[in-house]
Amino acid sequence: FTLCKIPAGTFSMGSPSFEAKRWSSAETAHDVKITKDFFMGETEVTQDLYDAVTRKNQSAFPGKKNPAENVTWDEAVAFCEQLSAKTGRKFRLPTEAEWEYACRAGTTTPFYFGESIDSSMANFDGEKPYGGGARGVKIGRTTNVASNAPNAWGLYDMHGNVREWCSDWFSEKYYDESRDKGTVADPKGPETGDKKVSRGGSWNYPGVYCRAANRNNVPPGTRHDANGFRLLLSP
């Protein structure tokens, strides 16, 4: 598998007040600083890689190059621990801030490819595009990773295919609290909660839920064919 280098930097996390159909109470824009370079998986963890590490594959949509799905948060964390033990390097899930920073790759638009999304750009419910995108097809399942163009930092499928687990607990008001502190360095989310953050939308999501700032919140024990994950190599 391939990792892409993500350079340290500062960005506006969340969405601006004028972004259409935003979740206004949970996407408050606030400044975040990522203090160290890190490496992130070029693609979502594939079934091929998941099987090589765990010797099992519970995905609903079989395919070696399809993303591993039907994975709970705990199983994603366990996979990172197993891979770390095998390689001697520290893999983990990204924080929500690391995920959005990497997804945006220096952009400020709803998607790393611009203001709109249609089914030629990502695997989502193309019958429900966003931002003036043309209505297209809903494939109704996952597809091979890297089937669409990557962002400027070489990452594929940050919008659509499967939702990607992050390490953070979810809080709707966390961004408001962060904004009041000024620029926040390397935030890790609330200390407790009952749902985990997942990001990026999925094959069955309308375009609005695939935006870079959109925040999914899912109980960590959830097993669903839209839940996958992406690796981060700790700096």
Disulfide bonds with the S-S distance in Angstrom:
none
